[in-house]
Amino acid sequence: MSDLVESDYLVVGAGASAMAFVDTLVDHSDATVTIVDRREAPGGHWLSAYPFVQLHQAACFYGVASEVLGGGQLQTDGPEAGLQVRSNAAEITAYYARVLDRLEATGRVRFLGAHELEQVDDAGRVRRLADGTTLPVAPGTRVVDATYLSPLIPSQVPPPFEVAPGARVVAVNDLPDAGAARRYAVIGSGKTATDACVWLLRNGVDPDAITWVRPREPWMLDRAQIQPVPETYQGMFAEIVEGAASSATLDDLFGHLEDAGVMLRIDRTVRPTMAKAPTLGRWELDLLRSITHVVRLGHVRRAEEGRLVCDDGEVDLGPDALVVHCAADGLRNPPLVPVWGPQRISLQPVRAGFPCFGAALIGYVQATRADDATKNALCHPAPFGDRLEDWADMNARGLRSAASWGAEADIRAWAAGVAINPGRIPDDARSPELESAIDRIARHRDAAITNLTRWAAGA
């Protein structure tokens, strides 16, 4: 091994965003790259994911630009027959291993697993975790932070509540091996909690044996609407844009999207306040609605043997209850910063959701533009959704960013050719339905941005 980290770029992290950035940067420039990650292999949090996890979205929207995850295949059986495949953790980590092999074969990419970057004054060095030995980073190396939005997962963080002696609490990763219980208490409102509930129900647990602690009610997207079929995807997006332009309030917009079949909520009698908006199959929705013991007493503060203590009350679980911790921050929302900063490039979404496409787009812009101010003008960072106002902000910023990079002919052509771009429209994909959706988006975009920006500010 060289005694110096010497390359044009030092990418910190080897998760989904890092791999998408490096893949496109290398394919569109002669850059050299060193990737540093604390894990032994690429794949980020997928290396520690719970065993029954699948992508909530179509596999083709995830991964890197050079290889379509899932091969663009459709599911042939089961409740989602006809929809795009959704890869599991083993398939995703194998995919990233292949991607790394391809990148290393160029001779311009070096991977340092089980290493971390240390910043010492104005100099950087890479430390090997096994023995603490360090390698200096050559001056002039551009640092790319691919960890700024790294998700937290339940298996790697303690429960956000006190666990009393005798309480039986497991992270969702350990659920399959935890053994049977008389009652299960699933804690969390997001995708991980819905996955845990669906897994329990599909493995024969009676819905009446499940207590679901949902501090907030979530909005979710109908998975059948988020597919790589231009008429379907653009039609869905047209509903968002036209609805945002015509609605009087943010609540009205979500009601419109629910009526249009775009948004789903588990309990139609309760107003959701959470809009991370993962996709959900309607078959999953039916299963989730079979759980009737839903606790809305705020966050759990303490788990005791047979009991949960929440913000606004207590829940009696009875003996032999298993508490399943799903309450980690999978989509983090630190302050937005310019993608191209004076010290480093910070990978962030630059459209509404779909971080892999955003990172690949940043890689393309980095490879083809020279001036950081120009690059930042093309790629405006956008937050992930959390509250409804955050979702509005994400979409307003994403629309502005798409207008900026979409005005550049070469970027527009590149984006139209990569499967990870959910909004891509191949040249031969024209139909009256598609043309109508495109026209609706164009006519209502400005008014939608105005309203979404106002709602994001709480007005």
Secondary structure by P-SEA (a helix, b strand, c coil): ccccccccbbbccccaaaaaaaaaaaacccbbbbbbbcccccccccccccccccccccccccccccccccccccccccccccccccccaaaaaaaaaaaaaaaaaaccccccccbbbbbcccbbbbbccccbbbbbccccbbbbccccccccccccccccccccccccccccccccccccccbbbbbcccaaaaaaaaaaaaaccccccbbbbccbbbbbcccccccccaaaaaaaaaaaaaaaaccccaaaaaaaaaaacccccccccccccccccccccaaaaaaaacccccccccccccccccbbbccccccccccbbbbbbccccccccccccccccccccccccccccaaaaaaaaaaaaaaccccaaaaaaabbbbbccccaaaaaaaaaaaaaaaaaaaacaaaaaaaacccccccccccccccaaaaaaaaaaaacaaaaaaaaaaaaacc
